[in-house]
Amino acid sequence: MLSTTPSRQDIGCSTAHSVSFPLVRAWPCVEYLDDPDYGNEKEAGVGVKRAIDEGIVKREDLVIVSKLWNTFHEKEQVEPIVREQLKWWGIEYVAEILLIVTDVANNHFSSYFDIFYIHFPVALEYVDPKDSYPSGWHTLDGKVRQSKASIQETWQAMEHLVDIGLVKSIGVSNFQGSLLIDLLRYARIRPALLQVEIHPYLVQEELVQFAQSEGITVTGYSSCV
């Protein structure tokens, strides 16, 4: 898996190059994790588009993953920001080039994320992406303000993304056992994945075992320490 961290333009290492180079080298790294908190979705999309345009890969060969940031947890904000993220990735453009036609009758779309996570179980006040994206943990005046959106409200909006075809699989990130248990009580579509910090100094064995017992795939981040 290739994780797209903030690029280092000062040393000539762009996100677009970091994404396309492994594909040019035919490395078996076809899962691309974009973190919206890094603000590099457009650059990552340039790398994907470059590889597709050059015939190195096809869209269906890739697993493209992204996340819902904390300031978009209200149900009415989830679908619009996902559509924006797909545009930033350039996946809609790719779909047009490949002549994949939108299935309007069934309300399914040609552009999609393979996996989409709730980034944190933290709902913050909405910040318009036109004003600031990513906004981090603060509003435009530098304050941290909570949203009243519940995890249940956000998860139902995530399920809607699957229903309309914008996302294939949904998951959660940085959720601990109690939150996961609560989510499973009301989830119509169960989380396919749980992403948490895992490494030799934080093995989280009980959490991993519980998730796996519920049929949830566990992925780790910060695993190289």
Long-range contacts (C-beta under 8 A, 24 or more apart in sequence): 1-29, 1-31, 1-32, 1-33, 2-29, 2-31, 2-32, 2-33, 3-33, 3-35, 3-221, 4-32, 4-33, 4-34, 4-35, 4-38, 4-40, 4-43, 4-44, 5-35, 5-38, 5-40, 6-38, 6-39, 6-40, 7-40, 7-43, 14-43, 15-40, 15-43, 15-44, 15-46, 15-47, 16-43, 16-44, 16-46, 16-47, 16-50, 17-47, 18-47, 19-43, 19-44, 19-46, 19-47, 19-48, 19-51, 20-47, 20-48, 20-50, 20-51, 20-56, 23-51, 23-56, 23-57, 24-51, 24-54, 24-56, 30-57, 30-61, 30-62, 30-63, 31-62, 31-63, 31-65, 32-62, 32-63, 32-64, 32-65, 33-65, 33-66, 34-64, 34-65, 34-66, 34-67, 34-85, 34-89, 35-66, 35-67, 35-119, 36-66, 36-67, 36-68, 36-69, 36-85, 36-119, 36-133, 36-134, 37-69, 37-119, 37-134, 37-136, 38-134, 39-133, 39-134, 41-66, 41-85, 41-88, 41-89, 42-88, 42-89, 42-90, 44-89, 45-88, 45-89, 45-90, 45-91, 46-90, 48-89, 48-90, 48-91, 48-94, 49-90, 49-93, 49-94, 52-94, 52-97, 53-97, 58-98, 59-91, 59-94, 59-95, 59-98, 62-114, 63-114, 63-115, 64-89, 64-91, 64-113, 64-114, 64-115, 65-113, 65-114, 65-115, 65-116, 65-117, 66-113, 66-115, 66-116, 66-117, 67-116, 67-117, 67-118, 67-119, 67-173, 68-116, 68-117, 68-118, 68-119, 68-154, 68-158, 69-119, 69-134, 69-135, 70-119, 70-120, 70-122, 70-123, 70-124, 70-137, 71-124, 71-125, 71-126, 71-127, 71-135, 71-147, 72-126, 73-118, 73-123, 73-124, 73-147, 73-149, 73-153, 73-154, 74-123, 74-126, 74-147, 74-149, 74-153, 74-154, 75-149, 75-153, 75-154, 75-156, 75-157, 77-126, 78-154, 78-157, 78-158, 78-160, 78-161, 79-157, 79-160, 79-161, 79-164, 79-166, 81-129, 82-113, 82-116, 82-161, 82-166, 82-167, 83-166, 84-129, 85-113, 86-111, 86-112, 86-113, 86-166, 103-165, 106-165, 107-164, 107-165, 108-164, 108-165, 109-164, 109-165, 109-166, 111-166, 112-165, 112-166, 112-167, 112-168, 113-166, 113-167, 113-168, 114-167, 114-168, 114-169, 115-167, 115-168, 115-169, 115-170, 115-171, 115-192, 115-193, 116-158, 116-161, 116-167, 116-169, 116-170, 116-171, 117-170, 117-171, 117-172, 117-173, 117-193, 117-195, 118-151, 118-154, 118-155, 118-158, 118-170, 118-171, 118-172, 118-173, 118-175, 119-173, 119-174, 120-173, 120-174, 121-151, 121-172, 121-174, 121-175, 121-179, 123-147, 123-148, 123-149, 123-150, 123-151, 123-154, 151-179, 151-182, 151-183, 152-183, 152-186, 155-183, 155-186, 155-187, 156-188, 158-189, 159-187, 159-188, 159-189, 162-189, 169-193, 171-195, 171-216, 176-207, 177-206, 177-207, 177-210, 180-207, 180-210, 180-211, 180-214, 180-216, 184-214, 190-214, 190-215, 190-216, 191-216, 192-216, 192-217, 193-217, 193-218, 193-219, 194-218, 194-219, 195-219, 195-220, 195-221, 196-220, 196-221, 197-221, 197-222, 198-222, 198-223, 199-223, 199-224, 199-225, 200-225, 201-225
